[in-house]
Amino acid sequence: MKERPKIWAPLGIVTLLFILGMWLTSLGLELGLEGIPEEELAIAQAVGTFTLILAGIISPIFGAFISTLIYLLISKIPGSGVTFKQLFSMNTHLMMISALSILVNGLGIALFGGTAEIMFTSLGSIIEVEGAWSGLFNNIEVF
């Protein structure tokens, strides 16, 4: 990564994994729209699926970009010679963990049902608590 940082292939792979994970998540989600006509329910499901797939395209790119900017600002304080391209490559490779987590959670939701609020790979799926602790534990990844 230092001499020849790779960006496009890892970013493409991570984006594809995000899209697949989000699509699988959309298959198992319940919208809670009882009492509406079948045509409107189909439209709502299509819009929801499209939105999750769009989020799967945008979130890895935007996430890697923002985290790279933060790391670049921090690296400039001590005068490090690291470049934006090197940091972006590093963050793109690190996002593989998040992409695999989203894919595993999407598979779990598609196969076993559930909600996107409590992910299968979070501490909240292991320890059941109420209130603010629930939100905290649901955001701590065990994966």
C-alpha positions as CSV (number, residue, x, y, z in Angstrom):
1,M,0.0,0.0,0.0
2,K,2.9,2.3,0.6
3,E,4.5,2.2,-2.9
4,R,1.5,1.3,-5.1
5,P,-1.8,1.8,-3.3
6,K,-4.6,-0.1,-4.9
7,I,-8.0,1.6,-4.8
8,W,-10.4,0.7,-7.6
9,A,-10.5,-3.1,-7.3
10,P,-10.8,-3.2,-3.5
11,L,-13.4,-0.4,-3.6
12,G,-15.4,-2.4,-6.3
13,I,-15.3,-5.6,-4.2
14,V,-16.3,-3.8,-1.0
15,T,-19.1,-2.0,-2.8
16,L,-20.4,-5.2,-4.3
17,L,-20.4,-6.9,-0.9
18,F,-22.2,-3.9,0.6
19,I,-24.9,-4.0,-2.2
20,L,-25.4,-7.8,-1.8
21,G,-25.6,-7.4,2.0
22,M,-28.1,-4.6,1.8
23,W,-30.2,-6.4,-0.8
24,L,-30.3,-9.5,1.4
25,T,-31.3,-7.3,4.3
26,S,-34.1,-5.9,2.3
27,L,-35.5,-9.4,1.6
28,G,-36.1,-10.1,5.2
29,L,-37.3,-6.8,6.4
30,E,-40.9,-6.3,7.5
31,L,-42.3,-2.9,6.5
32,G,-45.2,-3.0,9.0
33,L,-47.6,-1.6,6.4
34,E,-50.7,-3.6,7.1
35,G,-54.0,-2.4,5.6
36,I,-52.8,-0.9,2.4
37,P,-53.6,-2.2,-1.1
38,E,-51.3,-4.8,-2.6
39,E,-50.1,-2.5,-5.4
40,E,-49.0,0.2,-2.9
41,L,-47.3,-2.4,-0.8
42,A,-45.3,-3.7,-3.8
43,I,-44.3,-0.1,-4.6
44,A,-43.2,0.5,-1.0
45,Q,-41.1,-2.7,-1.0
46,A,-39.5,-1.8,-4.3
47,V,-38.6,1.7,-3.1
48,G,-37.2,0.2,0.1
49,T,-35.1,-2.3,-1.8
50,F,-33.8,0.4,-4.2
51,T,-33.0,2.7,-1.2
52,L,-31.0,0.0,0.5
53,I,-29.1,-0.9,-2.7
54,L,-28.4,2.8,-3.2
55,A,-27.1,3.0,0.3
56,G,-24.9,0.0,-0.4
57,I,-23.4,1.9,-3.3
58,I,-22.9,5.2,-1.6
59,S,-21.9,4.2,2.0
60,P,-18.6,2.4,1.3
61,I,-17.4,5.2,-0.9
62,F,-18.5,8.0,1.4
63,G,-17.3,6.2,4.5
64,A,-13.8,5.6,3.1
65,F,-13.6,9.2,1.9
66,I,-14.6,10.7,5.2
67,S,-12.4,8.5,7.3
68,T,-9.5,9.2,4.9
69,L,-10.0,12.9,5.4
70,I,-10.0,12.5,9.2
71,Y,-6.9,10.4,9.1
72,L,-5.2,12.8,6.7
73,L,-5.8,15.7,9.0
74,I,-4.5,13.8,12.0
75,S,-1.4,12.6,10.1
76,K,-0.6,16.2,9.1
77,I,-0.2,17.2,12.7
78,P,3.1,15.4,13.3
79,G,4.1,16.1,9.7
80,S,3.8,12.6,8.3
81,G,4.5,12.0,4.7
82,V,1.4,9.9,4.1
83,T,-0.7,10.7,1.0
84,F,-4.4,10.7,0.5
85,K,-4.2,7.8,-1.9
86,Q,-2.3,5.6,0.6
87,L,-4.9,6.4,3.3
88,F,-7.8,5.8,1.0
89,S,-6.4,2.5,0.0
90,M,-5.9,1.5,3.6
91,N,-9.5,2.5,4.5
92,T,-10.9,0.7,1.5
93,H,-9.1,-2.5,2.5
94,L,-10.3,-2.1,6.2
95,M,-13.9,-1.7,5.0
96,M,-13.8,-5.3,3.9
97,I,-14.6,-6.2,7.6
98,S,-17.6,-4.0,7.6
99,A,-18.7,-5.4,4.2
100,L,-18.5,-9.0,5.4
101,S,-20.4,-8.0,8.6
102,I,-23.2,-6.5,6.5
103,L,-23.2,-9.6,4.3
104,V,-23.4,-12.0,7.3
105,N,-26.2,-9.8,8.8
106,G,-28.1,-9.7,5.5
107,L,-27.9,-13.4,5.2
108,G,-29.1,-13.9,8.7
109,I,-32.0,-11.5,8.2
110,A,-33.0,-13.1,4.9
111,L,-32.8,-16.6,6.2
112,F,-34.0,-16.3,9.8
113,G,-36.0,-13.0,9.7
114,G,-35.5,-10.3,12.2
115,T,-34.9,-6.6,12.2
116,A,-32.1,-4.4,11.1
117,E,-32.1,-2.8,14.5
118,I,-30.4,-5.7,16.2
119,M,-27.6,-7.2,14.0
120,F,-26.6,-10.8,14.3
121,T,-23.0,-9.9,14.7
122,S,-23.5,-7.2,17.4
123,L,-23.1,-7.5,21.1
124,G,-26.8,-6.6,21.4
125,S,-27.7,-10.0,19.9
126,I,-25.8,-11.8,22.7
127,I,-26.7,-9.6,25.7
128,E,-30.3,-8.4,25.9
129,V,-30.7,-5.1,27.8
130,E,-33.1,-2.2,27.7
131,G,-32.7,1.5,27.1
132,A,-29.5,3.3,26.2
133,W,-27.4,0.1,26.9
134,S,-29.4,-1.6,24.2
135,G,-28.4,1.1,21.6
136,L,-24.7,0.9,22.8
137,F,-24.6,-2.9,22.6
138,N,-26.2,-3.0,19.2
139,N,-23.5,-0.8,17.8
140,I,-20.6,-2.9,19.1
141,E,-19.6,-5.4,16.5
142,V,-18.4,-8.8,17.7
143,F,-17.6,-9.8,14.1
